[in-house]
Amino acid sequence: MSEQSMPDHPDALPAAVVDLVAALVEALNIPLPATTDADERLYHRLLERRATTVVIALGTLLKFQSDGIGNDAEWIRTRIAELPVTYAVFVPVQERGAG
């Protein structure tokens, strides 16, 4: 491990692990859908597809235990970019504006 990649705190996670966890959060943290049945179906399908992407990445990482965790994070980000939000997003009443 190079000096540049050493964590600032002895208990801190390595930067590559933090990046991988951030990619996992990005993949699975999608906005809630509007309340129509069609939007809810699209939401659930997107979440399912993104979760499958995460499972593939983590399964591969566990199986091969590669040193390229940063590559795994990038792979996840590339795949989720291919799976954008295409449904109407829920907007709480207080954010819709008065009037």
Buried (B, 14 or more C-beta within 10 A) or exposed (E): EEEEEEEEEEEEEBBBBBBBEEBBEBBBEBEEBBEEEEBBEBBEEBBEBBEEBBEEBBEEBEEEEEEEBBBBBBBBBEBBEEBEEEBBEBEEEEEEEEE
